[in-house]
Structures are given as structure tokens and as C-alpha cells.
């Protein structure tokens, strides 16, 4: 069963999208999943350096 995720339109340069397409294909993932995993790694690295990001209910809807 798929989880419900909010939609978010992302505008990025075509060259970057083409590179994401390439890495996604190499990793056997969709572009969306490739972007999601890349963002998760970025957040994990950020939190390792600066501490955990705490999101309260008011911030989640932004």
C-alpha cells in the first residue's frame, strides 16, 4: 500500500534532472525515489553537523 505524501512541484534545470535520471537508472530507482533518498542523506548529514531538526505541528503544514 502506498503512503500518502503531499505533492510538491520542484523546478530544477534540465541538465540536473537529466543527471538525476541517469543516477536513478544506475541505482534501479525512479527519479522521485532518487531525489527523496538524496534529500534524506542531505538532512541526515546536516543533522549530524548541527543537531536534530525538530518539527512541530505548525511547521509541518508549511
For each residue, the residues with C-beta under 8 A, 3 or more apart:
1:
2:
3:
4:
5:
6:
7:
8:
9:
10: 35
11:
12: 16 17 20
13: 16 17
14: 17 18
15: 18 19
16: 12 13 19 20
17: 12 13 14 20 21 31
18: 14 15 21 22
19: 15 16 22 23
20: 12 16 17 23 24 31 34 35 38
21: 17 18 24 25 31
22: 18 19 25 26
23: 19 20 26 27 34
24: 20 21 27 29 30 31 33 34
25: 21 22 28
26: 22 23
27: 23 24 34
28: 25
29: 24 33 34 37
30: 24 33 34
31: 17 20 21 24 34 35
32: 35 36
33: 24 29 30 36 37
34: 20 23 24 27 29 30 31 37 38
35: 10 20 31 32 38 39
36: 32 33 39 40
37: 29 33 34 40 41
38: 20 34 35 41 42
39: 35 36 42 43
40: 36 37 43 44
41: 37 38 44 45
42: 38 39 45 46
43: 39 40 46 47 53
44: 40 41 47 48
45: 41 42 48 49
46: 42 43 49 50 53
47: 43 44 50 51 52 53
48: 44 45
49: 45 46
50: 46 47
51: 47
52: 47
53: 43 46 47
54:
55: 59 60
56: 59 60
57: 60 61
58: 61 62
59: 55 56 62
60: 55 56 57
61: 57 58
62: 58 59
